[in-house]
Every structure is written in C-alpha cells, then in structure tokens.
Amino acid sequence: MSFQVEGKVAVVTGGSSGIGLAAVEILVAEGAKVAWCGRDEERLNASKHYILEKFPHANIFTKACNVLKKEEVQQFAKDVKLNLGNVDMLINNAGQGRVSNFENTQDEDWMKEIELKYFSVLHPVRAFLDDLKQSANASITNVNSLLALQPEPHMIATSSARAALLNLTHSLAHEFTQYGVRVNSILLGMVESAQWKRRYETRSDLNLSWEEWTGNIAKNRGIPMQRLGRPEEPARALVFLASPLASYTTGAALDVSGGFNKHL
C-alpha cells in the first residue's frame, strides 16, 4: 500500500542519521519532495550523498541548522519553500536523552532538557505553520519517547520533559484543527542507534554477535519482542501518521516500543 505522499513536500528535522534518515528514505522512495536538516554539516552531506546514490532523481533539499536557534530555523523554512514549495508534512525528530537521577541533575540540566524537548518542536512549528495552513493534507508529527508515560528514575529530567512534550502535542492537535493541521506523535522504546553501536564495540564478550548482544539487552530490560527496534520501524510509523492514510487521526501517540509499555 502506498503512503500517498507522492509529490507532497515533507520536512524532517534531525534527518541526517538514525530514525530521521530512515524516514527521509521512505518519503523519497514514495515520491515525496523532502527537506531535512541537522547540526553536523559533514553528517548532513553524507546523508544527502546516501539518498542520491539510492535515488538519483530525488527532489531533495538539505541545510545545516540548529533547531534550537530560532533564526536558523526560520531561514531553513524560507529556503525549503524556495527550493521545494509549500510544506505539507513536518516531522520533528531532533532530541536526545539525558541519563541522570534527581541528585545529580543540576538546575541548568533541567533547563537544557526543557529547551531541547520543547523548542526543537516549537521553532519548526512556528516556522512552517503558515505553509502548513495552506496544505490540504497538513500534518505535524513529533518523535517522543515512552518515557512520557513510563518514566525512568535514571532519566528523570528527560522523562519529565518528554511528558511535557506529549501534553504540548495534544494541545496543539486540538488548537490546530481549525487550520486543518493534524498533530500526532510516536512514543519510542529502545531503538538501535549509533550510541548502541559504540557500546557494542566496547562489549566485554567479543564472541557475541550484534543480534545476540542487543537481544540480551532487550531480554534484561523486559522487552517482550526480545530485541531492539530498527530505525526503519519507527520511521514507518512516523510516515504513516504524517501521510493522508492517517487523515482522521490527530492528538494520537502511537507506541513503537516492542511491547515495552507497562501501562494500559
């Protein structure tokens, strides 16, 4: 089944690696015109080269951009419109987690987490909203974490900020119905990433394959599917929610955690 995004313009923040790049690849393969940004210009160029090698005729645009800097995001939005046209889909993917408990989380750490989780979404939403209002199939989709509903003591600041982002997403979904803009999110569990790859390289048992090593982690953490997610799996959920296939879905939070959720 097609995602029905051919010819539509999509923007992915944090699109130069991992889930973001997987979403870019799916969108390009489906015939969408895709813009993405990232802070690291070298990694961004590598992602562009990767996409063009697979899809030589892809209609794409990339730009180095820090989504926490309002002016950079606004310029990115102007450049996207100039190169690809009005935006139909915005996928907010930027953001990382902080490992710390209450005792070793300083005031500035709390502020950094709030800034990262809130303004990595708020700046792009503000920059692209006028374009989205003009689309017949407009959507905003935020990458969030299962921590929003299932906090971890060792990630206290990130868990709190993730819960705030979930609340914000729900509020925007209701407010933006008047503009015909749907707003949804996915809730990630544990997904393969460069960070996990680096940990694998320093594993104690060198005889373990990647599948065995990550499988053990998943089992120890109690993930029923007994493996970590692959980047393309949450990426498919993102593209589905962003696409016209989810035309009657707004304010939803789609769990993509391999059954790791403990709540109803």
C-alpha positions as CSV (number, residue, x, y, z in Angstrom):
1,M,0.0,0.0,0.0
2,S,1.3,3.5,-0.9
3,F,1.6,6.1,1.8
4,Q,0.0,8.5,-0.7
5,V,2.7,11.2,-0.3
6,E,3.9,11.4,-4.0
7,G,4.6,15.0,-4.9
8,K,4.0,16.3,-1.4
9,V,6.6,18.3,0.5
10,A,8.0,16.9,3.7
11,V,10.4,18.3,6.2
12,V,12.4,16.1,8.7
13,T,14.4,17.7,11.4
14,G,17.4,15.7,12.7
15,G,17.3,13.8,9.3
16,S,20.9,13.0,8.8
17,S,21.0,9.7,10.7
18,G,19.0,7.1,12.5
19,I,15.2,7.3,12.6
20,G,15.2,10.7,10.8
21,L,17.3,9.4,7.9
22,A,15.1,6.3,7.7
23,A,12.0,8.5,7.5
24,V,13.7,10.6,4.7
25,E,14.4,7.4,2.8
26,I,10.9,6.1,3.0
27,L,9.4,9.5,2.0
28,V,11.8,9.8,-1.0
29,A,11.1,6.2,-2.1
30,E,7.4,7.1,-2.0
31,G,7.9,10.1,-4.3
32,A,7.7,12.9,-1.8
33,K,9.9,16.0,-2.1
34,V,11.9,16.0,1.1
35,A,14.0,18.6,3.0
36,W,15.9,17.7,6.1
37,C,18.4,19.4,8.4
38,G,21.0,18.6,11.0
39,R,23.6,20.4,13.1
40,D,26.6,18.4,11.7
41,E,27.3,19.5,8.2
42,E,29.6,16.6,7.4
43,R,27.0,14.1,8.5
44,L,24.3,16.0,6.6
45,N,26.3,15.9,3.4
46,A,26.9,12.2,3.9
47,S,23.1,11.6,4.3
48,K,22.4,13.6,1.1
49,H,25.0,11.5,-0.8
50,Y,23.5,8.3,0.6
51,I,20.0,9.3,-0.6
52,L,21.1,10.5,-4.0
53,E,23.1,7.3,-4.6
54,K,19.9,5.2,-4.0
55,F,17.5,7.7,-5.6
56,P,19.4,9.8,-8.3
57,H,16.4,11.7,-9.4
58,A,15.1,12.6,-5.9
59,N,13.8,16.1,-5.3
60,I,15.5,17.0,-2.1
61,F,17.0,19.9,-0.1
62,T,19.3,19.9,2.9
63,K,20.7,22.6,5.1
64,A,22.8,22.7,8.3
65,C,20.5,24.0,11.0
66,N,20.3,24.0,14.8
67,V,16.6,23.7,15.6
68,L,17.3,25.4,19.0
69,K,18.2,28.6,17.2
70,K,15.1,30.4,16.0
71,E,16.7,32.4,13.3
72,E,18.3,29.4,11.7
73,V,15.0,27.5,11.6
74,Q,13.2,30.5,10.1
75,Q,15.9,30.7,7.4
76,F,15.7,26.9,6.8
77,A,11.9,27.3,6.3
78,K,12.4,30.1,3.8
79,D,14.9,28.0,1.9
80,V,12.7,24.9,1.8
81,K,9.8,26.9,0.4
82,L,12.1,28.5,-2.3
83,N,13.5,25.1,-3.3
84,L,10.6,22.7,-2.9
85,G,7.4,24.7,-2.4
86,N,4.9,24.8,0.4
87,V,5.3,22.2,3.1
88,D,2.6,19.5,3.7
89,M,4.3,17.4,6.4
90,L,6.6,18.4,9.2
91,I,8.4,15.6,11.2
92,N,10.1,16.8,14.3
93,N,12.8,14.3,15.2
94,A,15.6,16.3,16.9
95,G,16.5,15.5,20.5
96,Q,18.5,13.1,22.8
97,G,18.1,11.8,26.3
98,R,20.0,12.6,29.4
99,V,21.0,9.9,31.9
100,S,20.8,11.3,35.5
101,N,18.8,10.9,38.7
102,F,17.4,13.7,40.9
103,E,20.6,14.1,43.0
104,N,23.0,14.7,40.1
105,T,20.6,16.7,37.9
106,Q,21.5,20.4,38.3
107,D,19.2,23.3,37.6
108,E,20.8,24.1,34.3
109,D,20.4,20.4,33.3
110,W,16.6,20.7,33.8
111,M,16.5,23.8,31.8
112,K,18.5,22.3,28.9
113,E,16.1,19.3,28.8
114,I,13.1,21.5,28.6
115,E,14.7,23.7,26.0
116,L,15.7,20.7,23.9
117,K,12.4,18.9,24.0
118,Y,10.1,22.0,23.7
119,F,11.9,24.3,21.4
120,S,13.2,21.6,19.0
121,V,9.4,21.4,18.2
122,L,8.2,24.9,18.8
123,H,10.7,26.6,16.5
124,P,9.9,24.4,13.5
125,V,6.2,24.5,14.1
126,R,6.2,28.3,14.2
127,A,8.5,28.5,11.1
128,F,6.4,26.1,8.9
129,L,2.8,26.7,10.3
130,D,1.8,29.3,7.7
131,D,2.8,26.9,4.9
132,L,1.0,24.0,6.6
133,K,-2.2,26.0,6.8
134,Q,-2.2,26.2,3.0
135,S,-2.0,22.4,2.5
136,A,-5.0,20.2,2.0
137,N,-3.2,17.3,3.9
138,A,-1.2,19.1,6.5
139,S,0.4,17.2,9.4
140,I,3.0,17.6,12.2
141,T,4.4,14.5,13.7
142,N,6.7,14.6,16.8
143,V,9.2,11.9,17.8
144,N,8.6,11.4,21.5
145,S,9.6,8.6,24.0
146,L,7.7,6.0,26.0
147,L,9.3,7.9,29.0
148,A,6.5,10.4,28.6
149,L,4.1,7.8,30.1
150,Q,6.6,5.4,31.7
151,P,9.3,7.5,33.4
152,E,12.7,6.0,34.4
153,P,14.4,7.2,37.6
154,H,17.8,7.3,35.9
155,M,16.4,9.6,33.2
156,I,14.3,11.9,35.5
157,A,14.8,15.2,33.6
158,T,14.3,13.6,30.2
159,S,11.2,11.7,31.4
160,S,9.6,15.0,32.7
161,A,10.4,16.9,29.5
162,R,9.0,14.0,27.4
163,A,5.7,14.2,29.4
164,A,5.6,17.9,28.8
165,L,6.1,17.4,25.0
166,L,3.3,14.8,25.0
167,N,1.0,17.4,26.6
168,L,2.1,20.1,24.2
169,T,1.5,17.8,21.2
170,H,-2.1,17.0,22.4
171,S,-2.8,20.7,23.0
172,L,-1.5,21.7,19.5
173,A,-3.6,18.9,18.0
174,H,-6.8,20.5,19.3
175,E,-5.8,24.1,18.6
176,F,-4.7,23.3,15.0
177,T,-7.9,21.5,13.9
178,Q,-9.2,25.0,13.0
179,Y,-6.4,25.2,10.4
180,G,-6.8,21.6,9.1
181,V,-3.4,20.6,10.5
182,R,-3.2,17.2,12.2
183,V,-0.6,16.8,15.1
184,N,0.5,13.4,16.4
185,S,3.5,11.7,17.9
186,I,5.1,8.3,18.3
187,L,6.4,7.0,21.6
188,L,9.7,5.2,21.2
189,G,11.1,2.4,23.2
190,M,14.7,1.2,22.8
191,V,15.9,1.6,19.2
192,E,19.2,0.7,17.6
193,S,21.4,3.8,17.3
194,A,25.0,4.9,16.9
195,Q,25.2,5.1,20.7
196,W,24.3,1.4,20.9
197,K,26.8,0.6,18.2
198,R,29.5,2.4,20.1
199,R,28.7,0.4,23.3
200,Y,28.7,-2.8,21.2
201,E,32.3,-2.1,20.1
202,T,33.4,-2.0,23.8
203,R,31.4,-5.1,24.8
204,S,33.1,-7.5,27.3
205,D,32.3,-10.7,25.4
206,L,33.7,-10.3,21.9
207,N,32.1,-13.6,20.8
208,L,28.6,-12.1,20.9
209,S,27.1,-11.0,17.6
210,W,25.2,-7.7,17.4
211,E,21.9,-9.6,17.4
212,E,22.9,-11.7,20.4
213,W,24.2,-8.7,22.3
214,T,21.2,-6.4,21.7
215,G,18.9,-9.4,22.2
216,N,20.4,-9.9,25.7
217,I,19.8,-6.2,26.5
218,A,16.2,-6.4,25.4
219,K,15.6,-9.5,27.5
220,N,17.2,-8.0,30.5
221,R,15.1,-4.8,30.2
222,G,11.9,-6.9,29.8
223,I,11.1,-6.1,26.2
224,P,8.6,-8.8,25.1
225,M,9.8,-8.9,21.5
226,Q,13.3,-9.5,22.9
227,R,15.1,-7.2,20.5
228,L,15.7,-3.5,20.0
229,G,13.7,-1.7,17.3
230,R,15.3,-0.9,14.0
231,P,15.3,2.7,12.8
232,E,13.0,2.0,9.8
233,E,10.3,0.6,12.1
234,P,9.5,3.9,14.0
235,A,10.2,5.7,10.7
236,R,7.3,3.8,9.1
237,A,5.0,4.8,11.9
238,L,6.1,8.4,11.5
239,V,5.4,8.5,7.8
240,F,2.1,6.8,8.3
241,L,0.9,9.4,10.8
242,A,2.3,12.2,8.6
243,S,0.6,10.8,5.5
244,P,-3.0,11.1,4.2
245,L,-3.5,7.5,5.3
246,A,-4.0,8.9,8.9
247,S,-6.4,11.6,7.7
248,Y,-8.8,11.1,10.7
249,T,-6.0,10.8,13.3
250,T,-4.9,13.8,15.4
251,G,-3.8,14.0,19.0
252,A,-2.6,10.4,18.9
253,A,0.5,8.9,20.5
254,L,1.5,5.7,18.7
255,D,3.5,3.3,20.8
256,V,6.5,1.9,19.0
257,S,8.3,0.0,21.8
258,G,8.1,-3.7,21.0
259,G,5.7,-4.2,23.9
260,F,7.9,-2.5,26.5
261,N,5.0,-0.4,27.7
262,K,3.6,-1.4,31.1
263,H,0.5,0.9,31.0
264,L,-2.9,0.3,29.5
